[in-house]
């Protein structure tokens, strides 16, 4: 993953109070279902 994407995940974590782990799991699930 590129650093901008990872930084964006951490910004969401701070702003929305959502764990980065949960965000990464949701993104992974979305990518799996897309393919």
Secondary structure by P-SEA (a helix, b strand, c coil): ccaaaaaaaaaaaaaccccaaaaaaaaaaaaaaac
